[in-house]
């Protein structure tokens, strides 16, 4: 039983560290760094290189007008902001509609090759020193481009990630409330990651890189934003983050749609861990590897597995101790049972449109970890299409 107890506590530590512990440690490390670091100057506010706003779109006709209005209203010199749309495979009139607007470059192919295929092809037309990637269906904050570009005044910065904000409503579904809480927590971790050294991966809704650092990505890549940004970091540059450079979108319409999105991300995450395996070498990449493993790798690999095996080992230890004796392992076991029952109850009530926000967190946490197992199955079977099927939004 001693060996089993050691295994149980190791599993518990992995789950705790991957989801909460790293955030606590990061907070402490950032506070220590603030004590010893020299006073930093603010990024150069007068830095205004030419910028390309790059949008890879597939059948986004319904969003074109709003997106163009939003892009035209961005606070950045008009003669220095270029707009490039790549619409490979679109057959709903998106490219034809875009060509009606002046000052927009539209590159279209009838063949659909996925988002990364469009990005690889479209980047050949980008001539500006900085390129900003964003989605057609997300709206940017007015000063987002300005704030992103300012961070590039530091020559050590190779990539800048913006923030994805989830529009919340009072009557949010479990998906909406859970996704909103998740992104608030992620936003905090990104701010601390950037302050310690570098963010580990950019959000595809809004991120930018130095154009010269773009490296063509394999055509079957599922998380293009993640791979592109971390390959920039591998070259010795940092990924910085500005929460006031943001996009706004509504949450997934329901948990089924959110699960579909999470499964794809998980499959892409596992693919990324394999392709970026050199980044696991902490002796080569130092702090970047530490952040990458702590913030990303554990969540896509060991943490979900640890949850499963912790339940199995916990049952054995609780039975050995006496299931209703309520010793240490018995209490931990019953806490696990209550947590999963809360997640199950959240699912049950959600399907009946009865929303109890107290249950959204365990429900969403369960969905996140379930998606890793489903994503791993897709990755092994190679059944995840590179063509993005966007989740329905609320």
HELIX and SHEET records of a PDB file:
HELIX    1   1 UNK A    2  UNK A   16  1                                  15    
HELIX    2   2 UNK A   17  UNK A   21  3                                   5    
HELIX    3   3 UNK A   22  UNK A   36  1                                  15    
HELIX    4   4 UNK A   61  UNK A   72  1                                  12    
HELIX    5   5 UNK A   78  UNK A   80  5                                   3    
HELIX    6   6 UNK A   94  UNK A   98  1                                   5    
HELIX    7   7 UNK A  114  UNK A  122  1                                   9    
HELIX    8   8 UNK A  123  UNK A  125  5                                   3    
HELIX    9   9 UNK A  144  UNK A  151  1                                   8    
HELIX   10  10 UNK A  174  UNK A  196  1                                  23    
HELIX   11  11 UNK A  211  UNK A  213  5                                   3    
HELIX   12  12 UNK A  224  UNK A  234  1                                  11    
HELIX   13  13 UNK A  255  UNK A  275  1                                  21    
HELIX   14  14 UNK A  277  UNK A  280  5                                   4    
HELIX   15  15 UNK A  282  UNK A  285  1                                   4    
HELIX   16  16 UNK A  287  UNK A  292  1                                   6    
HELIX   17  17 UNK A  293  UNK A  297  3                                   5    
HELIX   18  18 UNK A  298  UNK A  300  1                                   3    
HELIX   19  19 UNK A  302  UNK A  321  1                                  20    
HELIX   20  20 UNK A  328  UNK A  351  1                                  24    
HELIX   21  21 UNK A  357  UNK A  359  5                                   3    
HELIX   22  22 UNK A  360  UNK A  381  1                                  22    
SHEET    1   A 8 UNK A 104  UNK A 107  0                                        
SHEET    2   A 8 UNK A  81  UNK A  86  1                                        
SHEET    3   A 8 UNK A  51  UNK A  56  1                                        
SHEET    4   A 8 UNK A 130  UNK A 134  1                                        
SHEET    5   A 8 UNK A 206  UNK A 210 -1                                        
SHEET    6   A 8 UNK A 157  UNK A 167 -1                                        
SHEET    7   A 8 UNK A 238  UNK A 250  1                                        
SHEET    8   A 8 UNK A 139  UNK A 140 -1                                        
END                                                                             
